[in-house]
Amino acid sequence: MKVSFIGLGIMGLPMARHLQKAGKLTKVYNRTRSKAGVFEGTDVQVANSPKEAAETADLVITMVSDSSDSEDVILGPEGVIHGAQPGAIIVDMSSINPEVSKQIGRRLGEKGIDFLDAPVSGGEQGAIAGALAIMVGGNITAFQKVEPILKVFGKSVTHLGPLGMGGYAKLANQIIVGIEMQAMAEAFTLAKEAGLDFEALYEAIRYGLAGSHVLDQKIRNLIDGNFNPGFKIELHEKDLRNTLLAAKTLGISLPFTEQVRQMMHEMIEAGEGGLDHSGLYKRMGDSRE
Amino acid sequence: MKVSFIGLGIMGLPMARHLQKAGKLTKVYNRTRSKAGVFEGTDVQVANSPKEAAETADLVITMVSDSSDSEDVILGPEGVIHGAQPGAIIVDMSSINPEVSKQIGRRLGEKGIDFLDAPVSGGEQGAIAGALAIMVGGNITAFQKVEPILKVFGKSVTHLGPLGMGGYAKLANQIIVGIEMQAMAEAFTLAKEAGLDFEALYEAIRYGLAGSHVLDQKIRNLIDGNFNPGFKIELHEKDLRNTLLAAKTLGISLPFTEQVRQMMHEMIEAGEGGLDHSGLYKRMGDSRE
């Protein structure tokens, strides 16, 4: 199976390197060509366009930033759709609006090309370690064909249903994590003002119903007042923006999701979009002063 | 050490029974005397007032509903304060506004009586099993004297600092749990409308940052659409009301806590206060129809 990889950013580059090491990578493409420099002079060919990357490929993986980027590299004038052969499989691992994934899938389907949406969680560290959690939506037969490839950098690869379900699972995940960051922020703001010791409080509540991975992984940030990322607020804000676009299409209202997005947006405007998402705690203090 | 127990409700009765079985209970009092019937004809004396329960006691434990009840049984005309001897210790295990606990403590202190606030988590099941998590604030010497008694029904007994810190820890806990219920509600409302399978989604996200005890313990309610308590919305609403009263005293704003309290209040008004707090998910559906 000939595999091409498009999008060599913070996430994409380590993922492509894992495929290269496993001897499964044929071509790469990146808009800024210099980022593909690590592949020059190797067996991996650096393509000049997504179209060229898709020619001769059985599988094209895309890992870009947002819905419009996925549309551009797949459906644009120099896009994958103009190079891929009928029977090829395209897997978009970007975190985008799942309703856009469905539209892309329809266009590719007209040409006999399979399309899966397969966003990941685990962040840059997960990509480097080859230990991503991959949530996949789309045709089950296509999924089974590409599953061994995805396992090269995936700790878990879960098929969740038809096209779009990978994206919806990712958005559901980001809703929970985003709102929990604010839950932790409010609880520890009360605790701080009351004079409670954070470590003692954490030990008192962590084994009960309030216990969570957010608390376990982020309590240290609150104790130290250090909000280096981690997962950046500006990326989480993008995911929640896509969540709200999808929710609008589905006709539902998500009040806390909307408000967390607004809080994150305000932090971006204030130049704090590069902080870890646990930085919502910092915002509670800033708005108090 | 002679121990009296005041407040034989859903929580208090099983706690008092554990003390009785351990041979550590001298007197009980309950406003509705019939609830003390189980102690008639035993070695445990049924007192006619909180004052009478406190006379001769080294330790008086109170477990009532809300701030005004604690004030009434401790400071009221027939209250504990009129019976307790200097050197006695009063432990209030009710979940109340910690600022009220501080006021009660000042009044008792003037009489040379020690006061600890020691709310619990673990609910009715925890009380019956003798496996409560007990969060204690107040004088450390008094704490050390009563710790062996609290361990009769406590799985963990944690001293968190001066008077009020037990209550603040409990409120911080209830903030996190309440907001997480809404986080889960929004994520699974999106999932439902998108057509995602709840079990598959749960398996895909539970090991990542979105994993929590709320999700582990309440996902079954969402799958089954069964919101039998568990922990009732009307009790959680009371805790959040106390949280907001305390937050006001401290001069801080807790926006999501305020909104969850409002949502729970609306459910109580609609006759759904007896549902489990995971029933916030049901409200998302009701407001959509």
Interface residues (C-beta under 8 A of the other chain):
Chain A: P98 S121 G122 A133 M135 S156 T158 L160 G161 P162 G164 M165 Y168 A169 L171 A172 N173 I175 I176 V177 G178 I179 E180 Q182 A183 M184 E186 A187 F188 T189 L190 A191 E193 A194 G195 L196 D197 A200 L201 E203 A204 I205 Y207 G208 L209 A210 G211 S212 H213 V214 L215 Q217 T243 A246 A247 L250 G251 I252 S253 L254 P255 F256 T257 Q259 M284 S287 R288
Chain B: P98 S121 G122 A133 M135 S156 T158 L160 G161 P162 G164 M165 Y168 A169 L171 A172 N173 I175 I176 V177 G178 I179 E180 Q182 A183 M184 E186 A187 F188 T189 L190 A191 E193 A194 G195 L196 D197 A200 L201 E203 A204 I205 Y207 G208 L209 A210 G211 S212 H213 V214 L215 Q217 T243 A246 A247 L250 G251 I252 S253 L254 P255 F256 T257 Q259 M284 S287 R288
